[in-house]
Structures are given as C-alpha cells and as structure tokens.
Amino acid sequence: MKPALFAALLLISSSALASPAGLVAETHNWRLSHEAEILTEFVDLLSIPNLASDAPNIQRNAEAIRAMCEKRGLTARLLTLEGAPPVVVAELTVPNAKRTITFYAHYDGQPVDPSQWKSEPWKPVMRDDAGKDVDWRTAQFIDPRWRLFARSSGDDKGAIVAMLAALDALRGMGVKPAINLRFFFEGEEEAGSPHLAEYLKKYPEVSRPNAWVFCDGPVHQSRRMELVFGARGTIGLELTVYGPIKALHDGHYGNWVPNPVVRLTHLIDSMRDENGRILIKGFYDNVRPPSAAEKEALAKIPDVEADLRREFQIVNTEGEGKPLNELIMQPALNLRGIEAGHVGGQAANQIPTEARASIDFRLVPDETPESIKGLVERHLTEQGYTIVRDTPDAAARQSKAKLVKVGWDSGYPASRTPLDLPLSRELADLMFAAKHEPVLLPTSGGSLPMHLFEEASKAPVIVFPIANHDNNQHAANENMRLQNLWDGMEVFAAFFGELRDAVR
C-alpha cells in the first residue's frame, strides 16, 4: 500500500473514533468477529451456581470474576469480611487522571425452584424467538434476537460480561480511557446487601470515587436504553395472626372460635385498598414531591402501557388510571403471599391455628425504614392487636384477644440523584451522541442500596441497566436477549472511552 493511501486510511479511522458514534460503530464491528468468545465466557460464568448462601460456589464466582478482570490487565482483588461473600474490586488506573468512576454490578442471584424452569437454572441454554433450543457454538450466524436462559443472565452477570467485553474492544481498537475506571462486584445484593455498609466502611480506599454507575436492572419496556436516577427503598414485613391452639371442626366451632384467616384478611384490607392506596395514617406525610426536571422527564417517557396490559393479560390497572412511571414515584405496599390452612384436594372443614402474610413496602424520599415501622405498628395497635415478637405462649394467648407477631427485615431507604447534575447530563449526552438514545427515568420501581454508596462517598449514583425488560428477573426462565448484551457493551465502550477527566 502506498504511504499516502495508508495515511489517508489512518486519518479516516482516527476521525471515525473521534466521536461516541464512531467509537460505538467500531465496537460493533469488533464484536461481530468476537461473539463466540464473549458468549463462551458468559456461559462459563453463568454455569457457576450463585446463591449468596452457597459459600463454596460464591467463592468460585468471585475467583472466576477476578481472573476475568486480570485477563484484561486490571488490578483485581477480593475484599473479604467474615461470614460475607467477597466483593471483587478491579481497577484500571490512568497516569495523572484525577477522576475515578466506579461501575457496580452484583454476581449473586435469586433462589430458584428448578421445577418451574424449562431447563436447569445453571446450565445455560440459547433459544430463538420461537423458544426453540439452538446450538450457538456451531451456528454460522448468531441472531441478536436469541436469548440465553440461565439464572443471573439478566440480573446481573450479563452486565459484568458486557463491561469486560467493552474493555476488550477498546484495547483491540487502541483506545485508552482518560479517567480511572473501577469495578465493584458485590456477592449478596439479592440477599439484601447486609454486609455492604461494613464493606464500604472497612475499605474506604475503594468506596470514595467521584461517581458511581450502577449496572443493574432492565431497560425500558419500549426496548430503549435507560438512565435511571433513583431507586425506591424497601423493607419487608412478616405478620402472623393466631386462632385456636389446635385446628377445630368448623361445624362445631365456626362463628364462635375466631378464624385467623378472616382476621388477617381484614387486617390487610385496613392497610391497603384495591387501587394500591396505602391506608395507614401518615404514610404519605414524608413523600417528597417530584422536581420540575423529574416532571419533564416523566412526560417524555414512551407510553407502553397498552402493550404491557396485553403482555400481562390484564384489563385494568391500579392507581386510578395514573401512568406507571408516575405511580412508581410513590410508595407502595405489596402483598407477597398469604399462608393459611389448605385448599383444593387438601382442603379440610376446619378453623386453622394461624394465618401468615408476607408484605414488602417500597419507599420513596424522604421515608425511611424506621419511620415506616413506627407508622405500621401504630396502625396494628389501632386495629386492636397486641404486637409480639415471638410465638406467643399459653398465657399470652389467653390474656390478649388479638395477637399479631411482627417480624421486620433490615431494609434500606430510597435514593434519588438530580437529573440536572453535570454527571447526569454528561452520561445522557454521551448516550445520545452514541446513537443509543436513553429514556431518562427519575426513579426505578425496584430497590437498590444506592444510599450506602452516596453516604460513603458523598458522590452521585446513576443507574445504567442493560437487561431486556422481559428477562424474567427474579423468576423462572431468566434470560438475556443478545441484542441487549451487545447494546450494553457498546454503551460501556462509549463511557469508558469518552468520559473525560473533567466534566465537559
């Protein structure tokens, strides 16, 4: 090749990489010739069971991810606390860079009921649009509409693989980041992150970056990518209401001995109406109203509610007709389940001994788990119940007419980053320039421990999810749509390659 022609081609290549769109295009091209190796690494990681309570396999996950990071030349280590899953921290340090952004994901997953899965949860299977198994290893073309089915494919190992593949693509293109990149991979997010605050306190050198980007959750239901600026808080509640000490014949004693199922259902009915409105006195007193920027963002979110009603096979919705994204700016009370007596073929004509309910509250700024506990327990006593913390003995049963055992989990508060911060605008502008126009969502409906990172670092936290909205998160047959994996990889490449040492 003539030198002049070579120089011209080099100039074109350099020019193409001089913009986020050019970088994304080159990342796309690089990925097309590396899909098999990316998917091989993804499948290998998904094949390791990852319940936070399974210490040996959690350790295997952490060590596998550390090795994956070291393979990219990152400085990686395992942070440890006694009795807790390790946190994997990996860093790419740029000489003289003053800015560090940490990208968070978790590698643990939700519990599984294998009987509900079409295939084994930790034996990844690729399926096409029709749900037919495909052998991607021998395929001449890997269709981006295919989905990889396995626990944590969408929540959250897909994000880890997409980040590391993006680093591979940048190295392949000769693009070097201008900022320090840190990766923080937690191993017990699905168990409520009970040790996260202690980790952040024990290891301050990794808990105080200039900003955090949370890579967890699904994209918008329209399939457009999202930037999410907040998450609702959460706290769980277990209630047990008591009847007779032994099950009784309802013909002999019905309408005389109190039925705990009836009492429990009336108690729940006093807490929440059919439209989702929480009836507990004072519950909305501390709810922060949306800002002007948040209202503007809400108005621009694509309307997909008709599609969702068809997908979920429902006619109407709660919330008196208010839009979904407006409703998730409000707190919620969800009834996770009720357990009492028997139904169907095991039903018996008897009054059961107890009835249990499992409830979760979703919180918004400026509510806290502690403030909610007080409101709920006051409501229970106003309904005539005596609260106990342990199973009541005979003396308690015979001295109090209405007993309810109350058990709370630890929970955590909501978090919300302003949409008009320089970082908020920077990430959004980069995504628009990269031709992956995001939906700007003031808050997600789900919960993340974002507040712990804000408190530890006094730095903003923004969520960038990549999983498909229909990934069956937390449920059977969890999956990652390959197009979402590829899109996530491209945006990560844009973030890593285009974020500058000073906000533009």
N, C-alpha and C positions, 0 to 999 in steps of 0.2 A: 504494500500500500504506500502511496506517495505521502511524504511527510505532511504536505499541505492538507491532503484529504483526511489524514489521521487527526490533525489538529482541529479541523472543522468538525469531525465527528465527536471529538472530545469536548469541544465547545458546546455542541448541541446537548451532549449528555450532562455536562455540568449545568447548563441552563435548565434542563428538564428537572434536575434535582434541586433547583434554587427556590422551589415553591412547595408548599404542602401537597398540592395536587400532583406535582411531578414526582415527589417522593412516594406518594401513595401508588402512583402508576408503576413506578419501578419496583415497589414492594410486591404489587400484584404480579408482575412479570417474574420476579424471583420466586414467589410462592408456587407458581404453576409448575416449575421444574423441581420443587422440593415437597410436594404434597405428601408423598408416600412416607418420607422420613418424619414429617411433622405428625402424621396420623399414627405412625408406629410408636413414637414417643408418647403420644396421647393415650393410646390403648394400653401401653405398658403401665402408665401411671394409674389409669382407671382400674386396672386389674388388681390393685392392692386394696383390700378392704380398709375402710377409713372411718369407722365409728370412734368418736373421741374416747369412749370407754374401753376400747380394744388396744391396750397399751403396746403390745408387740407389733401389731400392724401399723399403728400410728407412728411408731418409731421407724418402721420400714418406709412409710410415706415421707417422713421428714428427711431421712437419709437419701432417698431417691431424688427428692427435690433439690437438696443441697448439691448432689452430684450433677444434676441437670444444670444448675447455676454455675458450678465450677467449670463445666464443659464450655460455657460461654466466656470464660475468663473473669467471671465475677468473683469477688472475695466473699465467701459464704461461710456461715457458721450456724450452729444450733444454740439458741438460747434455752436455758432449762430452769425449771422450778420443780421442787419435789412434788410428786403427785400430779403433775400437769403435763399435757402434751407439749413437745418442743415447739418453739417458734423458729422458723427458718428466716434468717436475715441475710440478704446478699446485696452487695454494693458495687457500683461502677463509679469510681472516683475520677473526676476530670481535674487535671492540674489547674490551680488558681481559680477554680469555679467557686463562687460564693453562695450559690443557690442549690439546695437539695430538696428534691421532691420524692416522697415515698409512695410507692404503689402497693396497696394492700389487697390480699385475697386470702381465702381460707382453704385448707386442703382436707378438712374433715367433712363428713356428710351426715345426713339424717339416717335414723334407723330404717330398716327395711322389713317388709313382710314378703318373703320370696314367693309365697303362693299367689300374690297379686301381680307378679311380674310375668311378662311373656317369655323372658329369658332370664338367666341368672344375673343378679344385680352387679356383680363384679366380674362378669365375663362379657366384655363389650361386644355388641353386635351392630353392624351397619344395616340400615334398612332404607329402601327407596320410598317415594311418595305414596305408594300403594301399601306400604307396610311389609313388603317382601324382603327377606334377607338377601344381601348382596355381598359378594366377595370383593371387597375394595382392593385387596392386595394384588389380584390378578386382572383387575379392570383396566381397560385401555383409557378410560375417561372417568374421572371421579366427579360425579354430579354434585354441584354445591347444594342441591335440594335434599340430598341424602342426610340422614340423621344417625348419629352414633348414640346407641342406647346403653347406659350404664349409670350406676349411682355416682353422682357428683360430676357427670359430664357437663351439665349446665351450671351447677351450683356446687363447686366453684373451680374445679380443676381446669375447665376449658379456658378460663381467664389466665391461669398460670402458664399454660402451654402457649396461648396466643402472645403473651408478653415475651416469653423466651424466644419464640419463633421470630418475633419482630426484631429482637436484638440480632438474631442470625441474619435476617435480611439486611439490616443496616451494615453489618460487618461485610456481608457479601457485596454491598454497593460502595463500601469505603466511606460510609457516613459516620461521623463521630458526634456523640452528644455534646452539647455545650454546658450542660448542668450535671450535677451529681445525681445519679439515679440510685435509689434504694428500694429494695423489695422486702416486704414484711408479710410472711405467710403463716397464718395462725392455724392451730390444730384443734380448736374446740369452740368455734363460733356457733356451730349447730347445737352445742350443749349449753349455750348462754354466755360464753366467754367468762367463766367465773374467775379465771386467773389473769385476765388481760390487764386489769389495773395494776396488779402486782408486777407483771412483766414490765409495764411501762415505767413503773417507779424504780425497779431494780436496774433497768438498763436505760438510763437517761440519754446515753450517747446515741441511741437509735430511735428515741421517741420524740425528738425535737427537730424535725425538718422544717422547712419553710412552708410546706403544704403537704396534704395527704390526698391521694386519689384512690378511692375505694372501688375495686373492680369486682363487684358482686351484684347479682340480680339480673332480671330480664330487661330487654329493650322494650320500647313502646309497642302496644298491641297493633299498631299500624305497620310494624316491622322497621320503622325508622329508629335510628340510634338515639340515645338519650344522654343528657347530662342531668343528674339528679342532685339537688342542693340540700336535701334533708331526708330524714327518716323519722318515722314515728317511734316513740318509745314503747316499751311493753312491760307488762307484769302479769303473771299467771296466778290464778286463784283456784283452790280446790275446796269445795263445800260438801259436807256430809250432814244430812238431816236424819234423825233417828225415829223409829217406831218402836214396836214391842221387841223384847229381848229375843224372842223366837218367832218364826213365821206362824201365822194363825189362819185358821179356816175363815174365809171371808163371809161365808154364810152364817156362821155362828157369831162372828165378832165385827163384821163390816158395819160401818156407820156408827160404831161405838169406840173401837180402838183406832186412834189416828193413823192414817196411812201416810208414810213418809214420802211416797211419790207425789201424792196430791200436795202435800206441804211444800215440797221442793219446787214443783212447777209453779205454784202460786208465788213463791219467793222470787223465782227468776222473773216471773211476769211483773213483779213490782219493781224490778231493776231496769227493764228494757222493754220498749214497745215493738210492734211488728214493723215499724218503719226505721228501726235502728236507733231511735232517740233514747238516750240514757236517762232514766227517770230518777236517779239518785240525786238528792238535793245538793246543790252546789257544784255538781260535776263540771259544769261549763264555765264556772266563775273565773278560772285562771287561763282560759284558752286565748292565745294570742291571735288577734285578727291578722289576715294576710296583708302584706305591704302592697304599695302601688305596683312595684315591679313584679311581685308574685301574681297579682290580679291580671296584669298584662300578659304574663306567661301562660296563665291558665286559659285565657281567652284564645290563645294561638294553638293549643294542643289539639291535634286531629280528633275528630269525633268518630269513634269506632264502636259506639255502644250498641247500635243495631246489629253489627257483626258479632259482638260478644254475646248478646242475647240469643242469637241463633246458635252460636257455638256451645253455649251452656244449656240450651234448650229451656229457657225461662221466658215468661211473658212480660212480667213487670219487675221492677227493682225497688229496693228500699230507698229511703232518703227523700220521699215526697217529690220525686222527679228531678232532683238536683243532679248535675253531672258527676260522674265517678270521681274525677280529679278534684272537684270542689269538696266532695264528701271526705276524701282521704286527708284533707286539711283539718278535719275534725276528729275528735277521739271516737273510739268505738268499743263496744262490748260484744265479744263473740262467744257463743256457747259452743265449746269444743266437743262436748259429749255429755250424755247422761247415762248412768248405770244404775239399774234397779230391777229386781225381780227377773222374770223371764217372759219371752214372747214366742209366738209360733208354736211349734210342736212341743216346746218345753214349758209353755205357759201353765201355771197352776192357779187354782182358785184360792189364793191366799193373800194376806196382808204381809208385805215384806218387812224385814227388820230395819232397813236403811235405804237411803237413796243418795247418790253422789252426782255432783256436777263438776265439770272442769271448764273454767272460764279463762279467756285471756282478754285483757284490756290493751288497746292501742292508745298511746298517749301523744299529745302534741305540746309544743312550747306554750305555756310555761308550767305545765303539770309535771309532777314528779311521782315516782312510785310511792314514796312515803305519804304525800298528800292524798293520793288515791286510796291507799289503805285506810286512812282515817275516815274518809267520806263513806267508803263501803261498809266498814264495821259499824259506824254510827247508823247507817241505813238498816243493817241487820238487826241491831238492838231496837230500833224504832218499829220494826215489824214484830216485836215481841220475843225475839230469840235471845238466848244466853249463849255467848260465844265461848267455846272451849278449844284448846289447842291439841288435846289428846283424846283418845276414845274414852267416853265417859264411863264411870263405874256405876254400880247399882245405886249408890247414894245420890249421885248426880242425876241419874235418870228419874229417880223418884222425888226429887226436890224441885226440879225445873220442868215446866210443861213443854217448852220448845227449846231444844238444844241444836246448835249447829257447830260442827267442827270446822275451823278455818285454817287453811294452810296456804301460805304465800310463797312464791319463788322470789329470787332476788330482784329481777327486772332491771330496767335502766330507763333514763329519761329520753325524750325526743331531742333532736338536733336539727338546726336549720342554718345554712350558710346563705348570706345575702346574694341575690343574683347580680348585683351591680358592683361586686368586688372586682379589683383588677384581675385576679386569678380566674374568676368566673367568666369574665369577658374574654380573657386570653384563651382558655380552653374552648369556649364556644366558637370564637373566631377561627381557631385552628381547624376545628371540625368542619366549619362552613367552607374554609379555603381548601380543605382536603376532599371536598365533594361528598362528605358524609354528614349532611345537614342534620343536626340533632333537634329532638324535642327537648325543650327546657322545662323540666318538671320541678316545681318548688319543693315537693317532698314525695317520697315513695310511700306506698301504703304499708310496706313491711317495715321491719325494725333492724337496725344495725347499731353496734355500740360506738357510734361516731363521737359521742360526747366524751368518751375516755381519751380519745386522741386529741380532741380540742383542748381538754383540760390539761393534758400532759405537755402539749407543745405550744398552746396559745396560737395555733395555726389553723387556717381554714381547711375544711374537709369537703370534697366534692365526689360524688359517686358517678363512675362511668361503667355501666353494665354492658355485657355483650351477649348474654344468652338469649335465645329466642323466647318470645313471650309465652309460647305454648310448650315449654320444655318439661312440664310435669314436675316442677320444682317441689321438693319435699314429698313427692308421691311416687307411686309405682311407675315404671317405664320412663324414668327421667331420661332426657335426651338432649343432644346439642345438634342443631341444624348446622351443616358445614358452612353455609354462607355466612352465618353469624360468627363462626370461628374466624373465617377469612376476613370479614369486615373488622372484627376486633383487632386482628393482627395489623391491619393497615392503619387503623387509627392509633394504635400503640406506637407504630413506627413513626407516625407524624408527631406524636407527643415527644417521643424520645429524641427524634432528630431535629425538631423545630422549636422546642421550648428553649428560651434564651436565659442567660444569666441575670438579666434584668427584664421585668415585665415591659412589653412594648406598648 
